[in-house]
Amino acid sequence: QLITRRRGKGTIVLERKNKIETTFQSHIDGINEKNNHRDRKVISFKQVLPPIEVAYFFNIPENKKVLCLSREICVEDRRVAYFETYLNTNVPLDENEDMDGSLYQKLQSLDLGITNVVEKISASLSDLREKELFDLDHTEAIVHRNRMGYSNNKPIEYTYSKYLSEGYELTISLK
């Protein structure tokens, strides 16, 4: 039940009881990924039509193409993480760029270093697409991380990340 009526108060919107929300605020000196870059492999880097929430985030029309970088992390030849990163049209890169290294270092070299991020982290049981993506025989928990990166308050990157939950660890360091 999301609403209720109370005498003398009218209709009231109820808060969801199964919602857990946490907000962290900290100063970001730099963003580094914990895993070794040699484990990360570029799958593709090409122009695509963005998902609607990405177009909205970049404030561009849905039919305007953006660069999409798809990567994976494998451990012992098994995919354990998958990333789709969409770059705003104002990022001066093209499909011919070598994207094997750190994206954030590349953005930094273009004076578009990420100065703040908003992340949404959730978990769910694997759906059919995720079972194919991770080559799963049975249903497993998947961690979803959506990252919206800004450079001096300008939206630069939107990343959808999926991880097998086994072995996934989130560490937050506040400074």
Residue frames as a rotation matrix with the C-alpha (Angstrom) as fourth column:
GLN 1
0.586 0.811 0.000 0.00
0.811 -0.586 0.000 0.00
0.000 0.000 -1.000 0.00
LEU 2
-0.446 -0.818 0.363 1.48
0.837 -0.525 -0.155 3.32
0.317 0.234 0.919 -1.09
ILE 3
-0.690 0.284 0.666 -1.26
-0.311 -0.947 0.082 5.73
0.654 -0.151 0.742 0.01
THR 4
-0.530 0.594 -0.605 -3.78
0.836 0.487 -0.254 5.86
0.143 -0.640 -0.755 2.82
ARG 5
-0.112 0.570 0.814 -6.63
0.014 -0.818 0.575 8.11
0.994 0.075 0.083 3.85
ARG 6
-0.637 -0.088 -0.766 -6.81
0.753 0.141 -0.642 9.46
0.164 -0.986 -0.024 7.37
ARG 7
0.447 0.894 0.045 -9.71
0.826 -0.431 0.364 11.35
0.345 -0.126 -0.930 8.89
GLY 8
0.862 -0.039 -0.505 -8.84
0.233 -0.855 0.464 15.01
-0.450 -0.517 -0.728 9.28
LYS 9
-0.074 -0.964 -0.255 -5.65
-0.132 -0.244 0.961 14.65
-0.989 0.104 -0.109 7.22
GLY 10
0.555 0.333 -0.762 -6.84
-0.774 -0.129 -0.620 13.43
-0.305 0.934 0.186 3.84
THR 11
0.965 -0.249 -0.081 -4.78
0.171 0.833 -0.526 11.22
0.198 0.494 0.847 1.51
ILE 12
0.525 -0.838 0.145 -1.22
-0.682 -0.313 0.661 10.56
-0.509 -0.446 -0.736 2.66
VAL 13
0.566 -0.479 -0.671 1.65
-0.429 0.524 -0.736 9.03
0.704 0.704 0.091 0.65
LEU 14
0.928 -0.221 0.302 3.31
-0.164 0.486 0.859 6.29
-0.336 -0.846 0.414 2.71
GLU 15
0.062 -0.966 -0.250 7.05
-0.996 -0.077 0.051 5.65
-0.069 0.245 -0.967 2.74
ARG 16
0.531 0.021 -0.847 8.20
-0.321 0.930 -0.178 2.23
0.784 0.367 0.500 1.58
LYS 17
0.798 -0.171 0.578 9.26
-0.558 0.155 0.815 0.11
-0.229 -0.973 0.028 4.53
ASN 18
0.724 -0.528 0.445 11.66
0.492 0.846 0.205 -2.14
-0.484 0.071 0.872 2.60
LYS 19
0.736 -0.461 0.496 13.81
0.238 -0.509 -0.827 0.73
0.634 0.727 -0.265 1.32
ILE 20
0.504 -0.683 -0.528 17.33
0.668 -0.079 0.740 1.26
-0.548 -0.726 0.416 2.63
GLU 21
0.758 -0.211 0.618 18.97
0.375 -0.634 -0.676 4.49
0.534 0.744 -0.401 1.59
THR 22
0.414 -0.711 -0.568 22.44
0.679 -0.175 0.713 5.75
-0.607 -0.681 0.410 2.43
THR 23
0.910 -0.180 0.373 24.17
0.153 -0.691 -0.707 8.90
0.385 0.700 -0.601 1.27
PHE 24
0.285 -0.896 -0.341 27.93
0.828 0.051 0.558 9.42
-0.482 -0.441 0.757 1.39
GLN 25
0.965 -0.115 0.234 29.54
0.033 -0.838 -0.545 12.76
0.259 0.533 -0.805 0.75
SER 26
0.458 -0.874 -0.161 33.29
0.533 0.125 0.837 13.10
-0.711 -0.470 0.524 0.46
HIS 27
0.463 -0.443 -0.768 36.02
-0.682 -0.731 0.010 14.98
-0.566 0.519 -0.641 -1.33
ILE 28
0.847 -0.174 0.502 37.36
0.406 0.822 -0.399 13.18
-0.344 0.542 0.767 -4.43
ASP 29
0.199 -0.863 -0.464 41.07
-0.479 -0.499 0.722 13.66
-0.855 0.079 -0.513 -5.13
GLY 30
-0.506 -0.326 -0.798 41.01
-0.857 0.294 0.423 10.99
0.097 0.898 -0.428 -7.81
ILE 31
0.570 0.721 0.394 39.19
-0.703 0.676 -0.221 7.85
-0.426 -0.150 0.892 -8.76
ASN 32
-0.504 -0.747 -0.434 41.12
-0.854 0.507 0.119 4.64
0.131 0.431 -0.893 -9.21
GLU 33
0.661 0.677 -0.325 39.79
-0.629 0.735 0.254 1.20
0.410 0.037 0.911 -9.85
LYS 34
0.423 -0.461 0.780 41.15
-0.717 0.356 0.599 -1.49
-0.554 -0.813 -0.180 -7.56
ASN 35
0.732 -0.079 0.677 41.57
0.258 0.952 -0.167 -4.25
-0.631 0.296 0.717 -10.14
ASN 36
-0.352 -0.935 -0.043 44.59
0.129 -0.094 0.987 -4.64
-0.927 0.342 0.154 -12.36
HIS 37
0.161 0.430 -0.888 44.07
-0.743 -0.539 -0.396 -3.11
-0.649 0.724 0.232 -15.82
ARG 38
-0.759 -0.489 -0.429 45.54
-0.650 0.562 0.511 -6.24
-0.009 0.667 -0.745 -17.46
ASP 39
-0.785 0.529 0.322 42.43
0.357 0.811 -0.463 -8.15
-0.507 -0.248 -0.826 -16.35
ARG 40
0.151 0.860 -0.488 40.18
-0.024 -0.490 -0.871 -5.66
-0.988 0.144 -0.054 -18.15
LYS 41
-0.710 -0.333 0.621 39.48
0.550 0.288 0.784 -6.18
-0.440 0.898 -0.021 -21.85
VAL 42
-0.478 0.532 -0.699 37.84
-0.624 -0.766 -0.156 -3.84
-0.618 0.361 0.698 -24.35
ILE 43
-0.211 0.523 0.826 34.98
0.535 0.769 -0.350 -5.54
-0.818 0.368 -0.441 -26.18
SER 44
0.036 0.222 0.974 33.96
0.959 -0.283 0.029 -2.59
0.282 0.933 -0.223 -28.35
PHE 45
-0.388 -0.092 -0.917 34.19
0.389 -0.918 -0.072 1.18
-0.836 -0.385 0.392 -28.69
LYS 46
-0.735 0.217 0.643 31.64
0.649 -0.051 0.759 2.58
0.198 0.975 -0.103 -31.11
GLN 47
-0.851 0.521 0.070 28.92
-0.523 -0.852 -0.009 5.13
0.055 -0.045 0.997 -31.77
VAL 48
-0.687 0.694 -0.215 25.47
0.674 0.719 0.169 4.04
0.272 -0.028 -0.962 -30.56
LEU 49
-0.031 0.763 0.646 22.09
-0.189 -0.639 0.746 5.49
0.982 -0.099 0.164 -29.73
PRO 50
-0.885 -0.396 0.243 22.06
-0.286 0.052 -0.957 5.99
0.367 -0.917 -0.159 -25.95
PRO 51
-0.401 0.766 -0.503 19.47
0.877 0.480 0.032 4.57
0.266 -0.428 -0.864 -23.55
ILE 52
0.357 0.668 0.653 16.87
0.476 -0.732 0.487 7.20
0.803 0.137 -0.580 -22.67
GLU 53
0.905 -0.003 -0.426 18.28
0.399 -0.343 0.851 7.87
-0.149 -0.939 -0.309 -19.18
VAL 54
-0.130 -0.992 -0.004 21.75
0.840 -0.112 0.531 8.48
-0.527 0.066 0.847 -20.68
ALA 55
-0.326 0.100 0.940 20.35
0.729 -0.607 0.317 10.94
0.602 0.788 0.125 -23.25
TYR 56
0.743 0.655 0.138 18.49
0.372 -0.575 0.728 12.68
0.556 -0.490 -0.671 -20.43
PHE 57
0.593 -0.601 -0.535 21.65
0.630 -0.067 0.773 12.81
-0.501 -0.796 0.339 -18.27
PHE 58
-0.500 -0.834 0.233 23.67
0.778 -0.315 0.543 14.34
-0.380 0.453 0.807 -21.13
ASN 59
0.092 0.664 -0.742 20.73
0.063 -0.748 -0.661 16.60
-0.994 0.014 -0.110 -22.10
ILE 60
-0.811 -0.325 -0.487 20.83
-0.480 -0.108 0.871 15.44
-0.336 0.939 -0.068 -25.73
PRO 61
0.191 0.897 -0.399 18.12
-0.981 0.179 -0.069 14.11
0.010 0.405 0.914 -28.07
GLU 62
0.386 0.051 0.921 17.51
-0.364 0.926 0.101 10.34
-0.848 -0.374 0.376 -27.89
ASN 63
0.920 0.026 0.392 18.43
0.325 0.510 -0.797 10.00
-0.220 0.860 0.460 -31.58
LYS 64
0.626 -0.779 -0.001 21.91
-0.702 -0.563 -0.437 11.58
0.340 0.274 -0.900 -31.18
LYS 65
0.718 -0.395 -0.574 24.66
0.335 0.918 -0.212 8.97
0.610 -0.040 0.791 -31.15
VAL 66
0.631 -0.591 0.503 27.30
-0.775 -0.441 0.454 8.84
-0.046 -0.676 -0.735 -28.42
LEU 67
-0.222 -0.777 -0.589 30.42
-0.596 0.586 -0.548 6.76
0.772 0.230 -0.593 -27.91
CYS 68
0.795 0.437 0.420 29.91
-0.605 0.520 0.603 3.55
0.045 -0.734 0.678 -25.95
LEU 69
-0.325 -0.928 -0.183 32.84
-0.787 0.372 -0.491 1.67
0.524 -0.016 -0.852 -24.44
SER 70
0.832 0.555 0.001 32.06
-0.486 0.728 0.483 -1.96
0.268 -0.402 0.875 -23.55
ARG 71
-0.293 -0.956 -0.034 34.58
-0.740 0.249 -0.625 -3.78
0.605 -0.158 -0.780 -21.35
GLU 72
0.804 0.465 -0.371 34.82
-0.140 0.753 0.643 -6.90
0.578 -0.465 0.671 -19.25
ILE 73
-0.116 -0.813 0.570 36.91
-0.989 0.044 -0.139 -8.19
0.089 -0.580 -0.810 -16.39
CYS 74
0.638 0.240 -0.731 37.80
-0.291 0.955 0.060 -11.86
0.713 0.175 0.679 -16.40
VAL 75
0.030 -0.614 0.788 39.28
-0.963 0.192 0.187 -14.00
-0.266 -0.765 -0.586 -13.65
GLU 76
-0.603 -0.368 0.707 40.72
-0.209 0.929 0.305 -17.32
-0.769 0.036 -0.638 -14.78
ASP 77
-0.990 0.137 -0.015 39.01
0.000 0.104 0.995 -16.89
0.138 0.985 -0.103 -18.17
ARG 78
-0.241 0.957 -0.164 35.60
0.963 0.256 0.083 -16.30
0.121 -0.138 -0.983 -16.57
ARG 79
-0.417 0.199 0.887 33.77
0.105 -0.959 0.264 -13.00
0.903 0.203 0.379 -17.01
VAL 80
-0.388 0.251 -0.887 33.08
0.920 0.161 -0.357 -11.58
0.053 -0.954 -0.293 -13.55
ALA 81
-0.089 0.368 -0.926 32.24
0.300 -0.876 -0.377 -7.98
-0.950 -0.311 -0.032 -14.49
TYR 82
-0.242 0.117 0.963 30.81
0.965 -0.076 0.252 -6.17
0.103 0.990 -0.094 -17.49
PHE 83
-0.279 0.059 -0.959 30.78
0.362 -0.918 -0.161 -2.40
-0.890 -0.392 0.235 -18.13
GLU 84
0.066 0.270 0.961 29.03
0.958 -0.285 0.014 -0.16
0.278 0.920 -0.278 -20.65
THR 85
-0.245 -0.235 -0.941 30.29
0.562 -0.825 0.059 3.42
-0.790 -0.514 0.334 -20.50
TYR 86
0.448 0.453 0.771 28.60
0.876 -0.394 -0.278 6.15
0.178 0.800 -0.573 -22.50
LEU 87
-0.524 -0.710 -0.470 30.55
0.735 -0.656 0.173 9.36
-0.431 -0.254 0.866 -23.15
ASN 88
0.395 0.656 -0.643 29.00
0.272 -0.752 -0.600 12.76
-0.877 0.062 -0.476 -23.65
THR 89
0.710 -0.037 0.703 29.24
0.703 -0.005 -0.711 14.18
0.030 0.999 0.022 -27.16
ASN 90
0.898 -0.388 0.207 31.53
-0.373 -0.921 -0.110 16.97
0.234 0.022 -0.972 -25.87
VAL 91
0.446 -0.785 0.430 34.30
-0.146 0.411 0.900 14.43
-0.883 -0.464 0.068 -25.09
PRO 92
0.491 -0.267 -0.829 36.82
-0.855 -0.331 -0.400 14.77
-0.168 0.905 -0.391 -27.97
LEU 93
-0.502 -0.565 0.655 37.38
-0.356 0.825 0.439 11.08
-0.789 -0.013 -0.615 -28.66
ASP 94
0.140 0.572 -0.808 36.52
-0.988 0.133 -0.078 8.92
0.063 0.809 0.584 -31.65
GLU 95
0.904 0.395 0.163 36.06
-0.405 0.914 0.028 5.22
-0.138 -0.091 0.986 -32.38
ASN 96
0.629 -0.721 -0.291 39.73
0.064 0.421 -0.905 4.84
0.774 0.551 0.311 -33.38
GLU 97
0.228 -0.534 0.814 41.09
-0.891 -0.451 -0.046 5.64
0.392 -0.715 -0.579 -29.89
ASP 98
-0.370 -0.403 -0.837 43.04
0.097 0.879 -0.466 3.00
0.924 -0.254 -0.286 -27.99
MET 99
0.277 0.620 0.734 40.87
-0.714 -0.379 0.589 2.41
0.643 -0.687 0.338 -24.91
ASP 100
0.236 -0.249 -0.939 42.95
0.313 0.935 -0.169 -0.33
0.920 -0.254 0.299 -23.25
GLY 101
-0.768 -0.627 -0.135 44.16
0.351 -0.235 -0.906 1.90
0.536 -0.743 0.400 -20.39
SER 102
-0.512 0.534 -0.673 42.32
0.719 -0.162 -0.676 3.85
-0.470 -0.830 -0.301 -17.74
LEU 103
0.115 0.662 0.741 39.38
0.861 -0.438 0.258 5.86
0.495 0.608 -0.620 -19.05
TYR 104
0.870 0.274 -0.410 39.73
0.469 -0.718 0.515 8.33
-0.153 -0.640 -0.752 -16.19
GLN 105
-0.061 -0.946 -0.317 43.40
0.432 -0.312 0.846 8.96
-0.900 -0.086 0.428 -17.00
LYS 106
-0.541 -0.063 0.839 42.44
0.839 -0.110 0.533 9.54
0.059 0.992 0.112 -20.64
LEU 107
0.526 0.800 0.289 39.72
0.730 -0.599 0.329 11.99
0.436 0.038 -0.899 -19.58
GLN 108
0.611 -0.394 -0.686 42.20
0.446 -0.545 0.710 13.73
-0.654 -0.740 -0.157 -17.27
SER 109
-0.467 -0.862 0.197 44.61
0.623 -0.162 0.766 14.21
-0.628 0.480 0.612 -20.20
LEU 110
-0.377 0.442 0.814 41.76
0.770 -0.340 0.540 15.94
0.516 0.830 -0.212 -22.08
ASP 111
-0.969 -0.005 0.249 41.14
-0.144 -0.804 -0.577 18.32
0.202 -0.595 0.778 -19.13
LEU 112
0.014 0.999 -0.034 37.90
-0.654 0.034 0.756 16.47
0.756 0.012 0.654 -18.43
GLY 113
-0.847 -0.415 -0.331 38.96
-0.026 0.657 -0.754 14.75
0.530 -0.630 -0.567 -15.24
ILE 114
0.137 0.929 -0.343 36.10
0.413 0.262 0.872 13.37
0.901 -0.261 -0.348 -13.18
THR 115
-0.683 -0.371 0.629 35.57
-0.293 -0.649 -0.702 15.69
0.669 -0.664 0.335 -10.21
ASN 116
-0.555 0.516 0.652 32.45
-0.684 0.161 -0.711 14.13
-0.472 -0.841 0.264 -8.73
VAL 117
-0.809 0.307 -0.502 30.27
-0.134 0.735 0.665 11.06
0.573 0.605 -0.553 -9.22
VAL 118
-0.072 0.823 0.563 26.83
-0.964 0.088 -0.252 9.84
-0.257 -0.561 0.787 -8.29
GLU 119
-0.829 -0.226 -0.512 26.50
-0.372 0.906 0.203 6.07
0.418 0.359 -0.835 -7.97
LYS 120
0.264 0.891 0.370 23.49
-0.964 0.254 0.076 3.86
-0.026 -0.377 0.926 -7.55
ILE 121
-0.787 -0.557 -0.267 24.20
-0.539 0.830 -0.143 0.34
0.302 0.031 -0.953 -6.34
SER 122
0.265 0.891 0.369 21.64
-0.941 0.322 -0.104 -2.45
-0.211 -0.319 0.924 -6.25
ALA 123
-0.868 -0.471 0.160 21.45
-0.431 0.872 0.232 -6.22
-0.249 0.132 -0.959 -6.51
SER 124
0.298 0.950 -0.096 19.06
-0.909 0.252 -0.332 -8.66
-0.291 0.186 0.938 -8.13
LEU 125
0.116 -0.187 0.975 18.87
0.092 0.980 0.177 -12.24
-0.989 0.069 0.131 -9.30
SER 126
-0.804 -0.545 -0.238 20.25
-0.186 -0.150 0.971 -12.78
-0.565 0.825 0.020 -12.79
ASP 127
0.400 0.887 -0.229 17.80
-0.515 0.011 -0.857 -12.47
-0.758 0.461 0.461 -15.67
LEU 128
0.798 -0.017 0.602 18.10
0.402 0.759 -0.512 -14.33
-0.448 0.651 0.612 -18.98
ARG 129
0.831 -0.503 0.239 20.41
-0.071 -0.523 -0.850 -11.71
0.552 0.689 -0.470 -20.55
GLU 130
0.344 -0.719 0.603 22.71
-0.936 -0.312 0.163 -11.74
0.071 -0.621 -0.781 -17.52
LYS 131
0.565 -0.124 0.816 22.81
-0.167 0.951 0.259 -15.54
-0.808 -0.283 0.517 -17.51
GLU 132
0.855 -0.257 0.451 24.07
0.513 0.283 -0.810 -15.35
0.081 0.924 0.374 -21.11
LEU 133
0.720 -0.566 0.401 26.45
-0.413 -0.814 -0.408 -12.48
0.557 0.128 -0.820 -20.34
PHE 134
0.072 -0.686 0.724 28.12
-0.992 0.026 0.123 -14.37
-0.103 -0.727 -0.678 -17.48
ASP 135
-0.245 -0.119 -0.962 27.58
-0.523 0.852 0.028 -17.88
0.816 0.510 -0.271 -18.91
LEU 136
-0.614 0.113 0.781 25.55
-0.761 0.175 -0.624 -19.00
-0.207 -0.978 -0.021 -15.89
ASP 137
-0.819 0.333 -0.466 23.87
0.104 0.887 0.451 -22.38
0.564 0.321 -0.761 -15.60
HIS 138
-0.046 0.797 -0.602 21.62
0.958 0.206 0.199 -21.27
0.282 -0.568 -0.773 -12.77
THR 139
0.657 0.389 0.645 20.31
0.230 -0.919 0.320 -18.07
0.718 -0.062 -0.694 -11.18
GLU 140
-0.189 -0.748 -0.636 22.90
0.968 -0.033 -0.249 -16.05
0.165 -0.663 0.730 -9.26
ALA 141
0.636 0.341 -0.692 22.93
0.541 -0.837 0.085 -12.66
-0.550 -0.428 -0.717 -7.57
ILE 142
-0.023 -0.577 0.817 24.20
0.891 -0.382 -0.245 -9.79
0.453 0.722 0.522 -9.72
VAL 143
-0.015 -0.065 -0.998 25.41
0.632 -0.774 0.041 -6.44
-0.775 -0.630 0.053 -8.39
HIS 144
0.344 0.203 0.917 24.40
0.861 -0.459 -0.221 -3.44
0.376 0.865 -0.332 -10.52
ARG 145
-0.080 -0.402 -0.912 26.30
0.637 -0.724 0.264 -0.17
-0.767 -0.560 0.314 -10.28
ASN 146
0.509 0.256 0.822 25.26
0.796 -0.505 -0.335 2.89
0.329 0.824 -0.461 -12.28
ARG 147
-0.130 -0.660 -0.740 27.83
0.757 -0.548 0.356 5.68
-0.640 -0.514 0.571 -12.21
MET 148
0.766 0.316 0.560 27.25
0.588 -0.697 -0.411 9.22
0.260 0.644 -0.720 -13.41
GLY 149
-0.040 -0.908 -0.417 30.55
0.918 -0.198 0.344 11.09
-0.395 -0.369 0.842 -13.67
TYR 150
0.931 0.347 0.115 30.93
0.366 -0.890 -0.271 14.85
0.008 0.295 -0.956 -13.87
SER 151
-0.268 -0.962 0.054 33.84
0.955 -0.273 -0.118 17.12
0.128 0.020 0.992 -14.72
ASN 152
-0.969 -0.099 -0.225 33.33
0.164 -0.942 -0.294 20.46
-0.182 -0.322 0.929 -13.00
ASN 153
-0.374 0.926 -0.050 29.56
-0.143 -0.111 -0.984 19.88
-0.916 -0.361 0.174 -12.85
LYS 154
-0.029 0.344 -0.939 29.32
-0.996 -0.090 -0.002 18.91
-0.085 0.935 0.345 -16.55
PRO 155
0.617 0.308 0.724 28.06
-0.332 0.936 -0.115 15.37
-0.713 -0.170 0.680 -17.25
ILE 156
-0.145 -0.806 -0.573 30.85
-0.964 -0.015 0.265 13.36
-0.222 0.591 -0.775 -18.91
GLU 157
-0.753 -0.190 -0.630 30.22
-0.386 0.903 0.189 9.63
0.533 0.386 -0.753 -18.47
TYR 158
0.240 0.815 0.527 27.39
-0.962 0.273 0.017 7.28
-0.130 -0.511 0.849 -17.59
THR 159
-0.642 -0.578 -0.504 28.45
-0.619 0.778 -0.105 3.72
0.453 0.245 -0.857 -16.79
TYR 160
0.657 0.739 0.152 26.32
-0.733 0.578 0.359 0.64
0.177 -0.347 0.921 -16.28
SER 161
-0.538 -0.838 -0.092 28.29
-0.761 0.530 -0.374 -2.04
0.362 -0.131 -0.923 -14.42
LYS 162
0.741 0.668 -0.070 27.28
-0.583 0.692 0.426 -5.62
0.333 -0.275 0.902 -13.68
TYR 163
-0.428 -0.889 0.164 29.24
-0.838 0.322 -0.441 -7.91
0.340 -0.326 -0.882 -11.37
LEU 164
0.118 0.338 -0.934 28.85
0.226 0.906 0.357 -11.47
0.967 -0.254 0.030 -10.23
SER 165
0.711 0.246 0.659 28.12
-0.476 -0.522 0.708 -11.01
0.518 -0.817 -0.254 -6.54
GLU 166
0.883 -0.445 -0.150 30.53
0.445 0.693 0.567 -13.72
-0.149 -0.567 0.810 -5.41
GLY 167
-0.058 -0.998 0.023 33.77
0.992 -0.055 0.113 -11.92
-0.112 0.029 0.993 -4.68
TYR 168
0.071 0.120 0.990 32.36
0.423 -0.903 0.079 -8.42
0.903 0.413 -0.114 -5.18
GLU 169
-0.027 -0.144 -0.989 33.43
0.983 -0.185 0.000 -6.01
-0.183 -0.972 0.146 -2.46
LEU 170
0.460 0.209 0.863 32.55
0.395 -0.918 0.012 -2.34
0.795 0.336 -0.505 -2.05
THR 171
-0.139 -0.553 -0.822 34.93
0.981 -0.188 -0.040 -0.22
-0.132 -0.812 0.569 -0.03
ILE 172
0.617 0.356 0.702 34.05
0.436 -0.897 0.072 3.39
0.656 0.262 -0.708 0.72
SER 173
-0.253 -0.760 -0.599 36.73
0.967 -0.204 -0.149 5.68
-0.009 -0.617 0.787 2.06
LEU 174
0.775 0.557 0.298 35.55
0.539 -0.829 0.147 9.09
0.329 0.046 -0.943 3.27
LYS 175
-0.334 -0.936 -0.105 38.10
0.909 -0.291 -0.300 11.90
0.250 -0.196 0.948 3.51
